[in-house]
């Protein structure tokens, strides 16, 4: 495993453990046709 792989895995673990949820917030656009 390369150094980049280890950094990526650590970053993903940090996001999973400490990430912020946007549930209930208006984060997606609303299109007129959909």
PDBQT receptor file of N, H, CA, C and O in Angstrom, charges set to zero:
ATOM      1  N   UNK A   1       0.855  -1.175   0.000  1.00  0.00    +0.000 N 
ATOM      2  CA  UNK A   1       0.000   0.000   0.000  1.00  0.00    +0.000 C 
ATOM      3  C   UNK A   1       0.900   1.237   0.000  1.00  0.00    +0.000 C 
ATOM      4  O   UNK A   1       1.862   1.322   0.763  1.00  0.00    +0.000 OA
ATOM      5  N   UNK A   2       0.574   2.172  -0.852  1.00  0.00    +0.000 N 
ATOM      6  H   UNK A   2      -0.208   2.103  -1.472  1.00  0.00    +0.000 HD
ATOM      7  CA  UNK A   2       1.380   3.389  -0.955  1.00  0.00    +0.000 C 
ATOM      8  C   UNK A   2       1.005   4.383   0.139  1.00  0.00    +0.000 C 
ATOM      9  O   UNK A   2      -0.005   4.222   0.824  1.00  0.00    +0.000 OA
ATOM     10  N   UNK A   3       1.826   5.401   0.288  1.00  0.00    +0.000 N 
ATOM     11  H   UNK A   3       2.646   5.532  -0.268  1.00  0.00    +0.000 HD
ATOM     12  CA  UNK A   3       1.560   6.461   1.268  1.00  0.00    +0.000 C 
ATOM     13  C   UNK A   3       0.232   7.146   0.960  1.00  0.00    +0.000 C 
ATOM     14  O   UNK A   3      -0.529   7.475   1.870  1.00  0.00    +0.000 OA
ATOM     15  N   UNK A   4      -0.043   7.362  -0.336  1.00  0.00    +0.000 N 
ATOM     16  H   UNK A   4       0.576   7.095  -1.075  1.00  0.00    +0.000 HD
ATOM     17  CA  UNK A   4      -1.300   8.013  -0.733  1.00  0.00    +0.000 C 
ATOM     18  C   UNK A   4      -2.504   7.174  -0.304  1.00  0.00    +0.000 C 
ATOM     19  O   UNK A   4      -3.517   7.718   0.135  1.00  0.00    +0.000 OA
ATOM     20  N   UNK A   5      -2.394   5.845  -0.432  1.00  0.00    +0.000 N 
ATOM     21  H   UNK A   5      -1.571   5.403  -0.789  1.00  0.00    +0.000 HD
ATOM     22  CA  UNK A   5      -3.483   4.967   0.003  1.00  0.00    +0.000 C 
ATOM     23  C   UNK A   5      -3.733   5.111   1.501  1.00  0.00    +0.000 C 
ATOM     24  O   UNK A   5      -4.880   5.186   1.939  1.00  0.00    +0.000 OA
ATOM     25  N   UNK A   6      -2.665   5.150   2.277  1.00  0.00    +0.000 N 
ATOM     26  H   UNK A   6      -1.733   5.089   1.921  1.00  0.00    +0.000 HD
ATOM     27  CA  UNK A   6      -2.792   5.278   3.732  1.00  0.00    +0.000 C 
ATOM     28  C   UNK A   6      -3.420   6.612   4.116  1.00  0.00    +0.000 C 
ATOM     29  O   UNK A   6      -4.255   6.668   5.019  1.00  0.00    +0.000 OA
ATOM     30  N   UNK A   7      -3.024   7.689   3.435  1.00  0.00    +0.000 N 
ATOM     31  H   UNK A   7      -2.346   7.644   2.701  1.00  0.00    +0.000 HD
ATOM     32  CA  UNK A   7      -3.596   9.011   3.705  1.00  0.00    +0.000 C 
ATOM     33  C   UNK A   7      -5.080   9.014   3.353  1.00  0.00    +0.000 C 
ATOM     34  O   UNK A   7      -5.895   9.559   4.097  1.00  0.00    +0.000 OA
ATOM     35  N   UNK A   8      -5.432   8.405   2.220  1.00  0.00    +0.000 N 
ATOM     36  H   UNK A   8      -4.770   7.962   1.616  1.00  0.00    +0.000 HD
ATOM     37  CA  UNK A   8      -6.831   8.352   1.793  1.00  0.00    +0.000 C 
ATOM     38  C   UNK A   8      -7.687   7.586   2.802  1.00  0.00    +0.000 C 
ATOM     39  O   UNK A   8      -8.771   8.041   3.168  1.00  0.00    +0.000 OA
ATOM     40  N   UNK A   9      -7.206   6.432   3.251  1.00  0.00    +0.000 N 
ATOM     41  H   UNK A   9      -6.326   6.063   2.954  1.00  0.00    +0.000 HD
ATOM     42  CA  UNK A   9      -7.948   5.625   4.219  1.00  0.00    +0.000 C 
ATOM     43  C   UNK A   9      -8.124   6.383   5.525  1.00  0.00    +0.000 C 
ATOM     44  O   UNK A   9      -9.208   6.364   6.109  1.00  0.00    +0.000 OA
ATOM     45  N   UNK A  10      -7.079   7.046   5.988  1.00  0.00    +0.000 N 
ATOM     46  H   UNK A  10      -6.199   7.062   5.513  1.00  0.00    +0.000 HD
ATOM     47  CA  UNK A  10      -7.167   7.818   7.228  1.00  0.00    +0.000 C 
ATOM     48  C   UNK A  10      -8.163   8.969   7.079  1.00  0.00    +0.000 C 
ATOM     49  O   UNK A  10      -8.916   9.266   8.007  1.00  0.00    +0.000 OA
ATOM     50  N   UNK A  11      -8.167   9.616   5.910  1.00  0.00    +0.000 N 
ATOM     51  H   UNK A  11      -7.555   9.375   5.156  1.00  0.00    +0.000 HD
ATOM     52  CA  UNK A  11      -9.104  10.706   5.656  1.00  0.00    +0.000 C 
ATOM     53  C   UNK A  11     -10.545  10.181   5.672  1.00  0.00    +0.000 C 
ATOM     54  O   UNK A  11     -11.428  10.821   6.242  1.00  0.00    +0.000 OA
ATOM     55  N   UNK A  12     -10.782   9.035   5.056  1.00  0.00    +0.000 N 
ATOM     56  H   UNK A  12     -10.064   8.515   4.593  1.00  0.00    +0.000 HD
ATOM     57  CA  UNK A  12     -12.121   8.447   5.047  1.00  0.00    +0.000 C 
ATOM     58  C   UNK A  12     -12.570   8.086   6.455  1.00  0.00    +0.000 C 
ATOM     59  O   UNK A  12     -13.722   8.325   6.819  1.00  0.00    +0.000 OA
ATOM     60  N   UNK A  13     -11.677   7.514   7.248  1.00  0.00    +0.000 N 
ATOM     61  H   UNK A  13     -10.742   7.320   6.953  1.00  0.00    +0.000 HD
ATOM     62  CA  UNK A  13     -12.024   7.170   8.632  1.00  0.00    +0.000 C 
ATOM     63  C   UNK A  13     -12.374   8.414   9.432  1.00  0.00    +0.000 C 
ATOM     64  O   UNK A  13     -13.302   8.396  10.240  1.00  0.00    +0.000 OA
ATOM     65  N   UNK A  14     -11.636   9.491   9.211  1.00  0.00    +0.000 N 
ATOM     66  H   UNK A  14     -10.882   9.505   8.554  1.00  0.00    +0.000 HD
ATOM     67  CA  UNK A  14     -11.905  10.746   9.918  1.00  0.00    +0.000 C 
ATOM     68  C   UNK A  14     -13.283  11.289   9.541  1.00  0.00    +0.000 C 
ATOM     69  O   UNK A  14     -14.027  11.755  10.405  1.00  0.00    +0.000 OA
ATOM     70  N   UNK A  15     -13.620  11.228   8.259  1.00  0.00    +0.000 N 
ATOM     71  H   UNK A  15     -13.016  10.849   7.558  1.00  0.00    +0.000 HD
ATOM     72  CA  UNK A  15     -14.922  11.714   7.803  1.00  0.00    +0.000 C 
ATOM     73  C   UNK A  15     -16.045  10.866   8.405  1.00  0.00    +0.000 C 
ATOM     74  O   UNK A  15     -17.059  11.407   8.845  1.00  0.00    +0.000 OA
ATOM     75  N   UNK A  16     -15.871   9.547   8.428  1.00  0.00    +0.000 N 
ATOM     76  H   UNK A  16     -15.046   9.108   8.071  1.00  0.00    +0.000 HD
ATOM     77  CA  UNK A  16     -16.897   8.660   8.978  1.00  0.00    +0.000 C 
ATOM     78  C   UNK A  16     -17.070   8.895  10.477  1.00  0.00    +0.000 C 
ATOM     79  O   UNK A  16     -18.195   8.943  10.974  1.00  0.00    +0.000 OA
ATOM     80  N   UNK A  17     -15.967   9.038  11.189  1.00  0.00    +0.000 N 
ATOM     81  H   UNK A  17     -15.053   8.999  10.785  1.00  0.00    +0.000 HD
ATOM     82  CA  UNK A  17     -16.028   9.192  12.646  1.00  0.00    +0.000 C 
ATOM     83  C   UNK A  17     -16.429  10.594  13.084  1.00  0.00    +0.000 C 
ATOM     84  O   UNK A  17     -17.126  10.749  14.087  1.00  0.00    +0.000 OA
ATOM     85  N   UNK A  18     -15.997  11.623  12.346  1.00  0.00    +0.000 N 
ATOM     86  H   UNK A  18     -15.430  11.497  11.531  1.00  0.00    +0.000 HD
ATOM     87  CA  UNK A  18     -16.173  13.002  12.800  1.00  0.00    +0.000 C 
ATOM     88  C   UNK A  18     -16.911  13.887  11.812  1.00  0.00    +0.000 C 
ATOM     89  O   UNK A  18     -16.997  15.099  12.008  1.00  0.00    +0.000 OA
ATOM     90  N   UNK A  19     -17.441  13.296  10.758  1.00  0.00    +0.000 N 
ATOM     91  H   UNK A  19     -17.371  12.311  10.599  1.00  0.00    +0.000 HD
ATOM     92  CA  UNK A  19     -18.073  14.088   9.715  1.00  0.00    +0.000 C 
ATOM     93  C   UNK A  19     -19.337  14.786  10.189  1.00  0.00    +0.000 C 
ATOM     94  O   UNK A  19     -19.885  14.465  11.243  1.00  0.00    +0.000 OA
ATOM     95  N   UNK A  20     -19.782  15.733   9.402  1.00  0.00    +0.000 N 
ATOM     96  H   UNK A  20     -19.337  15.993   8.546  1.00  0.00    +0.000 HD
ATOM     97  CA  UNK A  20     -20.974  16.511   9.720  1.00  0.00    +0.000 C 
ATOM     98  C   UNK A  20     -22.089  16.087   8.773  1.00  0.00    +0.000 C 
ATOM     99  O   UNK A  20     -21.882  16.004   7.562  1.00  0.00    +0.000 OA
ATOM    100  N   UNK A  21     -23.253  15.822   9.315  1.00  0.00    +0.000 N 
ATOM    101  H   UNK A  21     -23.421  15.889  10.298  1.00  0.00    +0.000 HD
ATOM    102  CA  UNK A  21     -24.398  15.425   8.506  1.00  0.00    +0.000 C 
ATOM    103  C   UNK A  21     -25.111  16.659   7.958  1.00  0.00    +0.000 C 
ATOM    104  O   UNK A  21     -25.281  17.655   8.661  1.00  0.00    +0.000 OA
ATOM    105  N   UNK A  22     -25.524  16.579   6.702  1.00  0.00    +0.000 N 
ATOM    106  H   UNK A  22     -25.386  15.770   6.131  1.00  0.00    +0.000 HD
ATOM    107  CA  UNK A  22     -26.315  17.650   6.096  1.00  0.00    +0.000 C 
ATOM    108  C   UNK A  22     -27.777  17.225   5.982  1.00  0.00    +0.000 C 
ATOM    109  O   UNK A  22     -28.543  17.831   5.232  1.00  0.00    +0.000 OA
ATOM    110  N   UNK A  23     -28.166  16.190   6.718  1.00  0.00    +0.000 N 
ATOM    111  H   UNK A  23     -27.544  15.698   7.327  1.00  0.00    +0.000 HD
ATOM    112  CA  UNK A  23     -29.538  15.695   6.681  1.00  0.00    +0.000 C 
ATOM    113  C   UNK A  23     -30.505  16.781   7.124  1.00  0.00    +0.000 C 
ATOM    114  O   UNK A  23     -30.318  17.410   8.166  1.00  0.00    +0.000 OA
ATOM    115  N   UNK A  24     -31.546  16.994   6.317  1.00  0.00    +0.000 N 
ATOM    116  H   UNK A  24     -31.698  16.483   5.471  1.00  0.00    +0.000 HD
ATOM    117  CA  UNK A  24     -32.543  17.996   6.641  1.00  0.00    +0.000 C 
ATOM    118  C   UNK A  24     -32.206  19.390   6.131  1.00  0.00    +0.000 C 
ATOM    119  O   UNK A  24     -33.041  20.292   6.202  1.00  0.00    +0.000 OA
ATOM    120  N   UNK A  25     -31.001  19.575   5.621  1.00  0.00    +0.000 N 
ATOM    121  H   UNK A  25     -30.323  18.842   5.563  1.00  0.00    +0.000 HD
ATOM    122  CA  UNK A  25     -30.611  20.882   5.091  1.00  0.00    +0.000 C 
ATOM    123  C   UNK A  25     -30.871  20.918   3.591  1.00  0.00    +0.000 C 
ATOM    124  O   UNK A  25     -30.934  19.873   2.944  1.00  0.00    +0.000 OA
ATOM    125  N   UNK A  26     -31.020  22.106   3.043  1.00  0.00    +0.000 N 
ATOM    126  H   UNK A  26     -30.968  22.955   3.568  1.00  0.00    +0.000 HD
ATOM    127  CA  UNK A  26     -31.270  22.258   1.613  1.00  0.00    +0.000 C 
ATOM    128  C   UNK A  26     -29.932  22.326   0.883  1.00  0.00    +0.000 C 
ATOM    129  O   UNK A  26     -29.419  23.411   0.612  1.00  0.00    +0.000 OA
ATOM    130  N   UNK A  27     -29.371  21.158   0.567  1.00  0.00    +0.000 N 
ATOM    131  H   UNK A  27     -29.787  20.276   0.787  1.00  0.00    +0.000 HD
ATOM    132  CA  UNK A  27     -28.063  21.102  -0.077  1.00  0.00    +0.000 C 
ATOM    133  C   UNK A  27     -28.151  20.696  -1.546  1.00  0.00    +0.000 C 
ATOM    134  O   UNK A  27     -27.154  20.749  -2.268  1.00  0.00    +0.000 OA
ATOM    135  N   UNK A  28     -29.336  20.295  -1.986  1.00  0.00    +0.000 N 
ATOM    136  H   UNK A  28     -30.145  20.253  -1.400  1.00  0.00    +0.000 HD
ATOM    137  CA  UNK A  28     -29.490  19.878  -3.380  1.00  0.00    +0.000 C 
ATOM    138  C   UNK A  28     -30.386  20.868  -4.128  1.00  0.00    +0.000 C 
ATOM    139  O   UNK A  28     -31.346  21.392  -3.564  1.00  0.00    +0.000 OA
ATOM    140  N   UNK A  29     -30.064  21.121  -5.404  1.00  0.00    +0.000 N 
ATOM    141  H   UNK A  29     -29.284  20.695  -5.862  1.00  0.00    +0.000 HD
ATOM    142  CA  UNK A  29     -30.897  22.048  -6.176  1.00  0.00    +0.000 C 
ATOM    143  C   UNK A  29     -32.253  21.424  -6.509  1.00  0.00    +0.000 C 
ATOM    144  O   UNK A  29     -32.369  20.205  -6.638  1.00  0.00    +0.000 OA
ATOM    145  N   UNK A  30     -33.250  22.251  -6.645  1.00  0.00    +0.000 N 
ATOM    146  H   UNK A  30     -33.155  23.241  -6.540  1.00  0.00    +0.000 HD
ATOM    147  CA  UNK A  30     -34.584  21.806  -7.067  1.00  0.00    +0.000 C 
ATOM    148  C   UNK A  30     -34.834  22.361  -8.465  1.00  0.00    +0.000 C 
ATOM    149  O   UNK A  30     -34.875  23.574  -8.669  1.00  0.00    +0.000 OA
ATOM    150  N   UNK A  31     -35.000  21.448  -9.427  1.00  0.00    +0.000 N 
ATOM    151  H   UNK A  31     -34.967  20.463  -9.262  1.00  0.00    +0.000 HD
ATOM    152  CA  UNK A  31     -35.236  21.859 -10.801  1.00  0.00    +0.000 C 
ATOM    153  C   UNK A  31     -36.737  21.890 -11.072  1.00  0.00    +0.000 C 
ATOM    154  O   UNK A  31     -37.491  21.098 -10.507  1.00  0.00    +0.000 OA
ATOM    155  N   UNK A  32     -37.165  22.804 -11.936  1.00  0.00    +0.000 N 
ATOM    156  H   UNK A  32     -36.552  23.447 -12.395  1.00  0.00    +0.000 HD
ATOM    157  CA  UNK A  32     -38.584  22.959 -12.247  1.00  0.00    +0.000 C 
ATOM    158  C   UNK A  32     -39.176  21.705 -12.883  1.00  0.00    +0.000 C 
ATOM    159  O   UNK A  32     -40.351  21.406 -12.669  1.00  0.00    +0.000 OA
ATOM    160  N   UNK A  33     -38.374  20.956 -13.673  1.00  0.00    +0.000 N 
ATOM    161  H   UNK A  33     -37.420  21.199 -13.847  1.00  0.00    +0.000 HD
ATOM    162  CA  UNK A  33     -38.892  19.789 -14.381  1.00  0.00    +0.000 C 
ATOM    163  C   UNK A  33     -38.724  18.495 -13.582  1.00  0.00    +0.000 C 
ATOM    164  O   UNK A  33     -39.058  17.423 -14.087  1.00  0.00    +0.000 OA
ATOM    165  N   UNK A  34     -38.223  18.566 -12.367  1.00  0.00    +0.000 N 
ATOM    166  H   UNK A  34     -37.952  19.437 -11.957  1.00  0.00    +0.000 HD
ATOM    167  CA  UNK A  34     -38.015  17.310 -11.650  1.00  0.00    +0.000 C 
ATOM    168  C   UNK A  34     -38.294  17.421 -10.237  1.00  0.00    +0.000 C 
ATOM    169  O   UNK A  34     -38.162  16.441  -9.503  1.00  0.00    +0.000 OA
TER     170      UNK A  34
